[in-house]
Amino acid sequence: PLLQEMRKLTFQQFERFGACILKELGAKDVKVTRHSNDQGIDFYGVLSLGQSSFLPSPFGQLAHDVRLLFAGQAKHFATTNPIGPELIRELVGSIALARHKVFTINEDLFERDIKLLPFNPLVAMFFTTGRFTRGALELAQKSGVIARSGEQLALFLADKGIGMDSHTGEFDKARFHQWISA
């Protein structure tokens, strides 16, 4: 039921869904880009290692200076149209261009929020409601892109209890939409 509800989302809601996944991973300053001229990035966020409680105390101050950046693409595709390698290449190219401040518009989409610099660590993510071709998965793995299909995302959310009724363990559509809207 969780996957079916994900597939009912509009493409705008699915981009917001991608941002919500980043929040689940602990990212802050999570944003969804505008729908046109987004430069190939749909959502992004920042995780400061200083936010983590697992680091030993001597590393605490230094860890605040270490930021892990996330940027991703969300494609709301039907299961009959798998994501091919060309869309993974597009994401890799978008991130490479963003690192060097090359945009088709006169505005740096990331300057205010994540300040993407040439040597900042960045995790590229590609989420879809559908699935990936073998070539797309191979290219994602070789280029360092984390690619997740609709089934994988639904399993991740179910394991975290997102959209689930804590008493019955059943999927609750209202809770799922509340999570996306939060």
RODRENRO-135123 format. One record per residue: residue in three letters; x, y, z of N, C-alpha, C, O in turn; residue number from 1; chain. Coordinates in pm, whole numbers. Layout:
# RODRENRO-135123
   type     n.px     n.py     n.pz    ca.px    ca.py    ca.pz     c.px     c.py     c.pz     o.px     o.py     o.pz   seq   mol
    ALA        X        Y        Z        X        Y        Z        X        Y        Z        X        Y        Z   NUM     A
...
***
This chain:
# RODRENRO-135123
   type     n.px     n.py     n.pz    ca.px    ca.py    ca.pz     c.px     c.py     c.pz     o.px     o.py     o.pz   seq   mol
    PRO       81     -121        0        0        0        0       86      129        0       48      229      -59     1     A
    LEU      202      123       66      290      239       72      343      273      -68      343      389     -108     2     A
    LEU      386      173     -140      435      194     -277      322      245     -367      344      335     -448     3     A
    GLN      205      190     -353       91      235     -435       60      382     -408       30      457     -501     4     A
    GLU       68      423     -282       41      563     -247      152      654     -299      124      766     -342     5     A
    MET      276      607     -296      387      684     -352      363      709     -501      390      818     -551     6     A
    ARG      314      609     -569      291      620     -714      174      713     -747      162      758     -860     7     A
    LYS       90      740     -650      -23      832     -671       18      978     -651      -58     1069     -684     8     A
    LEU      137     1002     -597      183     1139     -574      201     1211     -707      231     1148     -809     9     A
    THR      184     1342     -706      217     1421     -824      369     1432     -832      438     1398     -735    10     A
    PHE      422     1479     -945      567     1491     -953      618     1593     -852      728     1577     -800    11     A
    GLN      540     1699     -823      582     1797     -723      585     1734     -583      678     1758     -506    12     A
    GLN      484     1654     -553      481     1587     -422      597     1488     -411      653     1470     -303    13     A
    PHE      633     1424     -523      743     1328     -518      877     1398     -498      967     1342     -436    14     A
    GLU      893     1517     -550     1014     1595     -522     1020     1629     -373     1126     1621     -312    15     A
    ARG      907     1667     -316      899     1695     -171      929     1566      -93      993     1570       12    16     A
    PHE      882     1454     -143      910     1323      -85     1061     1302      -75     1110     1256       29    17     A
    GLY     1136     1334     -181     1282     1321     -181     1344     1402      -68     1435     1356        0    18     A
    ALA     1295     1526      -50     1344     1610       59     1313     1548      195     1394     1557      287    19     A
    CYS     1197     1487      208     1159     1422      335     1251     1303      366     1282     1278      482    20     A
    ILE     1294     1232      263     1390     1122      284     1519     1179      343     1577     1120      434    21     A
    LEU     1566     1292      290     1688     1354      343     1670     1388      491     1762     1367      571    22     A
    LYS     1554     1439      528     1528     1470      670     1536     1343      754     1587     1346      866    23     A
    GLU     1486     1233      701     1493     1105      773     1638     1062      793     1670      993      890    24     A
    LEU     1725     1102      702     1868     1068      713     1943     1164      805     2062     1147      829    25     A
    GLY     1872     1265      857     1932     1359      950     1978     1490      890     2037     1572      960    26     A
    ALA     1951     1512      763     1993     1636      697     1912     1754      748     1796     1741      786    27     A
    LYS     1975     1870      747     1912     1996      784     1914     2086      662     1971     2051      559    28     A
    ASP     1852     2202      672     1846     2297      561     1803     2226      433     1859     2250      326    29     A
    VAL     1705     2140      445     1655     2063      331     1562     2152      249     1474     2219      303    30     A
    LYS     1582     2150      118     1501     2233       28     1462     2153      -95     1528     2057     -135    31     A
    VAL     1351     2197     -155     1308     2148     -286     1330     2265     -381     1289     2377     -351    32     A
    THR     1392     2240     -495     1417     2349     -591     1288     2384     -663     1190     2310     -660    33     A
    ARG     1289     2499     -728     1173     2538     -807     1155     2438     -922     1248     2365     -955    34     A
    HIS     1037     2436     -980     1005     2332    -1078     1060     2359    -1217     1076     2266    -1296    35     A
    SER     1089     2483    -1249     1152     2511    -1379     1289     2573    -1352     1309     2641    -1251    36     A
    ASN     1381     2550    -1442     1519     2597    -1425     1582     2547    -1296     1653     2621    -1229    37     A
    ASP     1555     2422    -1262     1613     2366    -1138     1755     2314    -1158     1816     2262    -1065    38     A
    GLN     1807     2327    -1280     1944     2287    -1313     1970     2138    -1291     2085     2098    -1270    39     A
    GLY     1865     2056    -1294     1882     1911    -1282     1883     1859    -1140     1906     1740    -1119    40     A
    ILE     1859     1945    -1042     1856     1905     -902     1716     1935     -848     1668     2048     -861    41     A
    ASP     1650     1836     -788     1514     1855     -736     1510     1885     -587     1421     1955     -540    42     A
    PHE     1606     1830     -511     1608     1851     -366     1752     1846     -318     1838     1786     -382    43     A
    TYR     1778     1910     -204     1913     1909     -147     1907     1939        2     1806     1988       53    44     A
    GLY     2016     1910       70     2024     1936      213     2167     1918      263     2257     1884      187    45     A
    VAL     2186     1943      392     2318     1941      454     2312     1861      584     2218     1874      662    46     A
    LEU     2413     1779      606     2429     1709      734     2564     1750      790     2668     1718      733    47     A
    SER     2562     1821      902     2686     1858      970     2722     1742     1062     2639     1697     1141    48     A
    LEU     2845     1695     1054     2886     1584     1141     2880     1625     1287     2872     1539     1375    49     A
    GLY     2885     1755     1315     2873     1804     1452     2736     1780     1512     2721     1787     1634    50     A
    GLN     2634     1753     1429     2500     1723     1479     2492     1581     1534     2398     1548     1606    51     A
    SER     2590     1500     1501     2586     1359     1538     2638     1338     1679     2739     1396     1718    52     A
    SER     2570     1255     1753     2610     1230     1892     2706     1111     1904     2751     1081     2014    53     A
    PHE     2737     1045     1793     2823      927     1800     2971      960     1800     3054      871     1820    54     A
    LEU     3008     1086     1778     3150     1123     1772     3207     1143     1912     3140     1199     1998    55     A
    PRO     3330     1097     1935     3396     1122     2064     3414     1272     2086     3428     1347     1990    56     A
    SER     3414     1317     2211     3416     1459     2244     3533     1537     2184     3511     1651     2144    57     A
    PRO     3655     1485     2174     3762     1567     2115     3734     1609     1971     3789     1709     1923    58     A
    PHE     3650     1535     1901     3621     1565     1762     3501     1657     1745     3473     1701     1633    59     A
    GLY     3431     1685     1852     3307     1763     1845     3321     1895     1774     3244     1923     1682    60     A
    GLN     3418     1978     1814     3433     2110     1752     3474     2098     1606     3419     2168     1521    61     A
    LEU     3568     2012     1576     3612     1994     1439     3497     1943     1352     3482     1983     1236    62     A
    ALA     3416     1854     1407     3307     1793     1331     3204     1896     1285     3137     1875     1184    63     A
    HIS     3190     2007     1358     3096     2111     1316     3137     2174     1184     3053     2229     1113    64     A
    ASP     3265     2166     1153     3313     2222     1026     3301     2124      910     3316     2164      795    65     A
    VAL     3275     1999      939     3263     1897      834     3115     1882      798     3033     1843      880    66     A
    ARG     3085     1916      674     2946     1911      626     2935     1814      510     3014     1819      415    67     A
    LEU     2838     1727      517     2808     1634      409     2686     1689      335     2580     1708      395    68     A
    LEU     2701     1713      207     2594     1770      127     2521     1660       51     2581     1561       10    69     A
    PHE     2392     1678       34     2309     1586      -43     2244     1664     -156     2200     1777     -135    70     A
    ALA     2236     1606     -273     2160     1664     -385     2098     1549     -462     2161     1445     -482    71     A
    GLY     1975     1568     -504     1910     1456     -570     1808     1494     -675     1764     1609     -687    72     A
    GLN     1774     1393     -749     1675     1401     -855     1563     1304     -819     1589     1193     -774    73     A
    ALA     1439     1346     -839     1322     1262     -811     1244     1247     -941     1198     1346     -999    74     A
    LYS     1229     1124     -987     1154     1099    -1110     1034     1012    -1079     1047      897    -1036    75     A
    HIS      919     1068    -1101      793      998    -1079      758      927    -1210      694      985    -1298    76     A
    PHE      801      801    -1221      782      725    -1343      691      606    -1318      687      551    -1208    77     A
    ALA      618      570    -1420      538      447    -1414      632      327    -1416      747      338    -1461    78     A
    THR      584      216    -1368      668       96    -1364      702       45    -1502      797      -33    -1517    79     A
    THR      628       86    -1605      657       39    -1741      771      116    -1806      824       72    -1908    80     A
    ASN      808      230    -1750      916      312    -1806     1033      316    -1708     1039      405    -1623    81     A
    PRO     1125      221    -1718     1237      224    -1623     1332      340    -1651     1340      390    -1763    82     A
    ILE     1402      382    -1547     1502      488    -1558     1624      429    -1628     1676      325    -1588    83     A
    GLY     1669      496    -1733     1786      451    -1808     1911      528    -1768     1903      623    -1691    84     A
    PRO     2026      488    -1820     2153      551    -1784     2160      700    -1821     2234      775    -1757    85     A
    GLU     2085      742    -1922     2091      883    -1962     2047      977    -1850     2100     1088    -1839    86     A
    LEU     1953      935    -1767     1909     1021    -1657     2010     1022    -1542     2021     1122    -1471    87     A
    ILE     2082      912    -1524     2190      910    -1424     2302     1003    -1471     2357     1080    -1392    88     A
    ARG     2336      995    -1601     2438     1085    -1657     2398     1231    -1640     2482     1316    -1610    89     A
    GLU     2271     1260    -1660     2221     1397    -1646     2242     1447    -1502     2285     1561    -1482    90     A
    LEU     2213     1364    -1403     2233     1404    -1263     2381     1425    -1234     2418     1525    -1171    91     A
    VAL     2467     1334    -1279     2612     1347    -1258     2661     1476    -1323     2741     1549    -1263    92     A
    GLY     2615     1505    -1442     2654     1629    -1510     2603     1753    -1439     2675     1852    -1429    93     A
    SER     2481     1748    -1389     2424     1862    -1316     2506     1895    -1193     2531     2011    -1163    94     A
    ILE     2549     1792    -1122     2628     1813    -1001     2767     1866    -1037     2819     1955     -970    95     A
    ALA     2827     1811    -1142     2959     1861    -1184     2950     2008    -1225     3038     2086    -1189    96     A
    LEU     2848     2046    -1297     2831     2185    -1336     2806     2275    -1216     2859     2386    -1209    97     A
    ALA     2726     2227    -1120     2698     2306     -999     2825     2329     -917     2843     2437     -861    98     A
    ARG     2912     2229     -911     3039     2245     -839     3122     2359     -895     3193     2428     -822    99     A
    HIS     3113     2379    -1026     3193     2482    -1093     3112     2608    -1123     3155     2696    -1197   100     A
    LYS     2992     2615    -1063     2906     2734    -1074     2869     2766    -1218     2865     2882    -1259   101     A
    VAL     2843     2661    -1295     2801     2678    -1434     2652     2647    -1440     2610     2532    -1427   102     A
    PHE     2573     2752    -1462     2427     2738    -1467     2373     2803    -1593     2440     2889    -1652   103     A
    THR     2255     2764    -1635     2193     2825    -1753     2116     2950    -1715     2062     3019    -1802   104     A
    ILE     2111     2981    -1587     2049     3105    -1540     2153     3182    -1462     2260     3128    -1433   105     A
    ASN     2125     3304    -1428     2223     3389    -1359     2218     3375    -1208     2266     3462    -1137   106     A
    GLU     2162     3268    -1159     2149     3250    -1016     2205     3115     -975     2174     3013    -1036   107     A
    ASP     2288     3114     -871     2341     2990     -815     2236     2936     -719     2213     2994     -612   108     A
    LEU     2172     2826     -756     2064     2770     -674     2109     2730     -534     2027     2727     -442   109     A
    PHE     2236     2699     -518     2283     2644     -391     2361     2743     -306     2392     2713     -191   110     A
    GLU     2393     2859     -358     2481     2953     -289     2429     2990     -150     2506     2992      -54   111     A
    ARG     2302     3019     -139     2247     3065      -11     2241     2954       92     2262     2979      211   112     A
    ASP     2213     2833       49     2183     2728      145     2298     2631      171     2332     2607      287   113     A
    ILE     2357     2577       67     2458     2474       93     2599     2513       52     2694     2443       85   114     A
    LYS     2613     2623      -18     2746     2673      -56     2837     2561     -109     2941     2531      -51   115     A
    LEU     2795     2501     -217     2868     2391     -279     3001     2441     -332     3006     2524     -423   116     A
    LEU     3108     2390     -276     3243     2425     -317     3307     2305     -388     3259     2193     -373   117     A
    PRO     3414     2328     -463     3472     2219     -542     3511     2094     -463     3505     1984     -519   118     A
    PHE     3550     2106     -337     3595     1988     -264     3501     1944     -153     3537     1857      -73   119     A
    ASN     3381     2001     -144     3284     1955      -44     3238     1814      -79     3211     1784     -195   120     A
    PRO     3229     1727       22     3173     1594       -6     3024     1607      -36     2950     1674       37   121     A
    LEU     2981     1543     -143     2841     1550     -183     2791     1411     -217     2856     1336     -290   122     A
    VAL     2676     1377     -162     2612     1249     -191     2503     1275     -294     2407     1349     -268   123     A
    ALA     2518     1215     -411     2418     1229     -517     2317     1116     -502     2353      999     -485   124     A
    MET     2189     1152     -510     2082     1053     -492     1983     1064     -608     1956     1173     -659   125     A
    PHE     1930      950     -647     1830      947     -754     1717      856     -706     1737      737     -685   126     A
    PHE     1598      913     -690     1482      839     -642     1378      831     -754     1357      926     -828   127     A
    THR     1314      716     -764     1206      698     -860     1094      614     -798     1118      532     -709   128     A
    THR      974      634     -847      862      548     -807      865      419     -887      799      321     -852   129     A
    GLY      941      419     -993      951      302    -1080     1073      218    -1048     1101      187     -932   130     A
    ARG     1145      182    -1154     1264       98    -1138     1372      147    -1233     1349      239    -1312   131     A
    PHE     1490       87    -1226     1605      125    -1308     1641       12    -1402     1618     -105    -1373   132     A
    THR     1698       49    -1517     1753      -53    -1606     1886     -100    -1544     1941      -34    -1456   133     A
    ARG     1934     -213    -1591     2064     -263    -1544     2176     -162    -1574     2264     -140    -1491   134     A
    GLY     2171     -102    -1693     2271       -3    -1730     2269      118    -1639     2374      171    -1604   135     A
    ALA     2151      163    -1599     2139      277    -1508     2197      242    -1372     2266      323    -1311   136     A
    LEU     2169      122    -1323     2222       81    -1192     2374       67    -1196     2443      104    -1101   137     A
    GLU     2427       14    -1307     2573        2    -1319     2639      139    -1323     2741      161    -1258   138     A
    LEU     2581      232    -1399     2637      366    -1407     2626      437    -1271     2719      506    -1230   139     A
    ALA     2514      421    -1203     2497      483    -1071     2604      432     -975     2666      511     -903   140     A
    GLN     2626      302     -975     2726      245     -885     2866      295     -919     2942      332     -829   141     A
    LYS     2901      298    -1046     3035      341    -1088     3058      490    -1065     3172      532    -1042   142     A
    SER     2952      570    -1070     2967      714    -1054     2939      761     -911     2954      880     -880   143     A
    GLY     2899      669     -824     2875      705     -684     2737      760     -654     2716      818     -548   144     A
    VAL     2643      744     -745     2507      791     -723     2429      683     -647     2433      566     -684   145     A
    ILE     2360      722     -542     2273      631     -469     2139      631     -541     2067      730     -539   146     A
    ALA     2106      520     -606     1982      507     -684     1886      415     -610     1921      302     -576   147     A
    ARG     1764      464     -586     1665      384     -515     1535      380     -593     1482      483     -634   148     A
    SER     1485      258     -614     1359      236     -683     1243      259     -587     1262      276     -467   149     A
    GLY     1123      260     -643     1003      275     -561      993      168     -454      959      197     -339   150     A
    GLU     1024       43     -491     1017      -67     -394     1118      -46     -280     1085      -68     -163   151     A
    GLN     1238       -4     -314     1341       18     -211     1303      133     -119     1323      126        2   152     A
    LEU     1247      239     -175     1205      353      -93     1089      315       -1     1086      355      115   153     A
    ALA      995      238      -54      881      195       28      929      107      143      880      120      255   154     A
    LEU     1023       19      118     1079      -67      222     1151       16      328     1136       -9      448   155     A
    PHE     1231      114      285     1300      204      378     1200      273      470     1219      277      592   156     A
    LEU     1093      328      412      993      398      492      918      304      585      893      337      701   157     A
    ALA      882      187      536      812       89      621      900       48      738      850       35      851   158     A
    ASP     1029       27      714     1121       -9      823     1130      103      927     1151       74     1045   159     A
    LYS     1114      227      887     1118      341      978      981      370     1038      968      457     1124   160     A
    GLY      878      299      992      743      320     1044      672      441      987      572      486     1043   161     A
    ILE      723      495      878      662      614      816      530      574      751      525      480      671   162     A
    GLY      424      645      786      293      617      729      227      493      788      126      445      736   163     A
    MET      284      441      895      228      320      954      157      353     1085      203      439     1161   164     A
    ASP       47      287     1112      -23      301     1238       54      221     1342       71      100     1327   165     A
    SER      100      286     1446      186      219     1545      112      111     1623      175       20     1677   166     A
    HIS      -20      118     1630      -96       17     1705     -128     -106     1621     -116     -219     1668   167     A
    THR     -168      -83     1497     -209     -196     1412      -97     -245     1321     -100     -360     1276   168     A
    GLY        2     -160     1294      108     -196     1201       65     -186     1056      139     -226      967   169     A
    GLU      -54     -135     1032     -107     -120      897      -71       16      839      -45      112      912   170     A
    PHE      -70       23      708      -43      150      641     -157      246      664     -274      208      655   171     A
    ASP     -124      371      694     -222      478      717     -192      590      619      -95      664      635   172     A
    LYS     -276      602      519     -258      700      412     -246      842      467     -163      920      419   173     A
    ALA     -326      876      565     -324     1012      623     -190     1040      690     -137     1150      677   174     A
    ARG     -134      943      762       -4      962      827      107      980      723      199     1060      743   175     A
    PHE       98      907      616      197      918      509      196     1059      451      301     1120      433   176     A
    HIS       76     1112      421       66     1246      363      103     1354      465      153     1460      428   177     A
    GLN       80     1327      590      121     1420      696      273     1427      701      329     1536      718   178     A
    TRP      340     1314      686      486     1309      685      542     1393      570      639     1467      588   179     A
    ILE      482     1381      452      529     1458      337      504     1607      357      584     1690      312   180     A
    SER      396     1642      423      361     1783      441      437     1851      555      439     1973      564   181     A
    ALA      499     1772      642      566     1830      759      691     1906      723      758     1960      811   182     A
***
